[in-house]
């Protein structure tokens, strides 16, 4: 699906047109509402770092960037907009989004410690060979998540800690990690 299709999925969930699991759960519906707002904020206000721009502009052969995500995923709300912005910078990049829970998802091939953690970015060359795989969150956020679990913080406190980290980071770390992976 395209990014436009992905955004349409948000619209359909929020309009009550998609009511299958997990969107039949009020908590997931609330996550989706929050994530829609967060994603749109980054799309409007998220800036691209000069070194990230340079890295993406250095791509000289066709690539496909596959994002595996879901509207209910908080990390995706913060990461997908920056991946999309980077992909849009170079016409040699084709962007594809797969919903993790759809039949055509490749998530089983990109598990994190045996779990279907998202978002995942897979960058492939013109021969469909994986060049770089990123995700499910920037490394400092992953460390924060593991530390908060080790401290046995409540799920709510874990989410608040991650939200605060993403707000302070303003998309810089994800851009740097992707730029480093594509150079």
For each residue, the residues with C-beta under 8 A, 3 or more apart:
1: 5 6 9 96 97 98 99
2: 5 6 95 96 97
3: 6 7 80 84 95 97
4: 7 8
5: 1 2 8 9 97
6: 1 2 3 9 10 69 71 80 97 99
7: 3 4 10 11
8: 4 5 11 12
9: 1 5 6 12 13 18 71 99
10: 6 7 13 14 32 35 36 39 71
11: 7 8 14 15
12: 8 9 15 17 18
13: 9 10 16 17 18 23 29 32 71
14: 10 11 32 33 36
15: 11 12
16: 13 19
17: 12 13
18: 9 12 13 23
19: 16 23 24
20: 23 24
21: 24 25
22: 25 28 72
23: 13 18 19 20 28 29 32 72
24: 19 20 21 28
25: 21 22 28 29
26: 29 30
27: 30 31
28: 22 23 24 25 31 32 72
29: 13 23 25 26 32 33
30: 26 27 33 34
31: 27 28 34 35 72 73 74
32: 10 13 14 23 28 29 35 36 71 72
33: 14 29 30 36 37
34: 30 31 37 38 74 77
35: 10 31 32 38 39 71 72 73 74 76 77
36: 10 14 32 33 39 40 71 77
37: 33 34 40 41
38: 34 35 41 42 74 77 78
39: 10 35 36 42 43 76 77 78 80 81
40: 36 37 43 44
41: 37 38 44 45 46
42: 38 39 45 46 77 78 81 82 171
43: 39 40 46 81 84 85
44: 40 41
45: 41 42
46: 41 42 43 81 82 85 170 171
47: 170 171
48: 52 53 82 85 86 89 175
49: 52 53 172 175 176 179
50: 53 54
51: 54 55 175 176 179
52: 48 49 55 56 86 175 176 178 179
53: 48 49 50 56 57 89
54: 50 51 57 58 179
55: 51 52 58 59 178 179 180 182 183
56: 52 53 59 86 87 89 90 93 179 182
57: 53 54 89 90
58: 54 55 182 183
59: 55 56 63 90 92 93 182
60: 92
61: 92 125 126
62: 92 93 94 125 126
63: 59 92 93 94 123 124 125 126 131
64: 93 94 95 96 123 124 128
65: 83 87 93 94 95 96 121 122 123 124
66: 96 97 98 106 121 122 123 124
67: 80 83 84 95 96 97 98 119 120 121
68: 97 98 99 100 105 106 107 110 118 119 120 122 135
69: 6 73 76 79 80 97 98 99 100 118 119 120
70: 73 76 99 100 101 118
71: 6 9 10 13 32 35 36 76
72: 22 23 28 31 32 35
73: 31 35 69 70 76 77 100 118 119
74: 31 34 35 38 77 78 159 162 163
75: 78 79 118 119 136 137 141 162
76: 35 39 69 70 71 73 79 80 118 119
77: 34 35 36 38 39 42 73 74 80 81
78: 38 39 42 74 75 81 82 166 171 174
79: 69 75 76 82 83 119 121 135 137 138 174
80: 3 6 39 67 69 76 77 83 84 97 119
81: 39 42 43 46 77 78 84 85 171
82: 42 46 48 78 79 85 86 171 174 175 178
83: 65 67 79 80 86 87 95 119 121 174 178
84: 3 43 67 80 81 87 88 95
85: 43 46 48 81 82 88 89
86: 48 52 56 82 83 89 175 178
87: 56 65 83 84 90 93 95
88: 84 85 93 95
89: 48 53 56 57 85 86 93
90: 56 57 59 87 93
91:
92: 59 60 61 62 63
93: 56 59 62 63 64 65 87 88 89 90
94: 62 63 64 65
95: 2 3 64 65 67 83 84 87 88
96: 1 2 64 65 66 67
97: 1 2 3 5 6 66 67 68 69 80
98: 1 66 67 68 69 102 104 105 106 107
99: 1 6 9 68 69 70 102 105
100: 68 69 70 73 105 107 116 118
101: 70 105
102: 98 99 105
103:
104: 98
105: 68 98 99 100 101 102 108
106: 66 68 98 109 110 122
107: 68 98 100 110 111 116 118 120
108: 105 111 116
109: 106
110: 68 106 107 120 122 133 135
111: 107 108 114 115 116 117
112: 115 116 117 120 135 136
113: 117
114: 111
115: 111 112
116: 100 107 108 111 112
117: 111 112 113 120 135 136
118: 68 69 70 73 75 76 100 107 135 136
119: 67 68 69 73 75 76 79 80 83 135 136 137
120: 67 68 69 107 110 112 117 133 134 135 136
121: 65 66 67 79 83 132 133 134 135 178
122: 65 66 68 106 110 130 132 133
123: 63 64 65 66 130 131 132 133 134 181 182
124: 63 64 65 66 127 128 129 130 131
125: 61 62 63 128 129 131
126: 61 62 63
127: 124
128: 64 124 125
129: 124 125
130: 122 123 124 133
131: 63 123 124 125 181 182
132: 121 122 123 178 181 182
133: 110 120 121 122 123 130
134: 120 121 123 174 177 178 181
135: 68 79 110 112 117 118 119 120 121
136: 75 112 117 118 119 120 142
137: 75 79 119 141 142 145 162
138: 79 141 142 169 173 174 177
139: 142 143 173 177
140: 143 144 165 169 173
141: 75 137 138 144 145 162 165 166 169 173
142: 136 137 138 139 145 146
143: 139 140 146 147
144: 140 141 147 148 161 162 165
145: 137 141 142 148 149 158 162
146: 142 143 149 150
147: 143 144 150 151
148: 144 145 151 153 157 158 161 162
149: 145 146 152 153 158
150: 146 147
151: 147 148
152: 149
153: 148 149 157 158 161
154: 157 158
155: 158 159
156: 159 160
157: 148 153 154 160 161
158: 145 148 149 153 154 155 161 162
159: 74 155 156 162 163
160: 156 157 163 164
161: 144 148 153 157 158 164 165
162: 74 75 137 141 144 145 148 158 159 165 166
163: 74 159 160 166 167
164: 160 161 167 168
165: 140 141 144 161 162 168 169
166: 78 141 162 163 169
167: 163 164 170
168: 164 165
169: 138 140 141 165 166 172 173 174
170: 46 47 167
171: 42 46 47 78 81 82 174 175
172: 49 169 175 176
173: 138 139 140 141 169 176 177
174: 78 79 82 83 134 138 169 171 177 178
175: 48 49 51 52 82 86 171 172 178 179
176: 49 51 52 172 173 179 180
177: 134 138 139 173 174 180 181
178: 52 55 82 83 86 121 132 134 174 175 181 182
179: 49 51 52 54 55 56 175 176 182 183
180: 55 176 177 183
181: 123 131 132 134 177 178
182: 55 56 58 59 123 131 132 178 179
183: 55 58 179 180
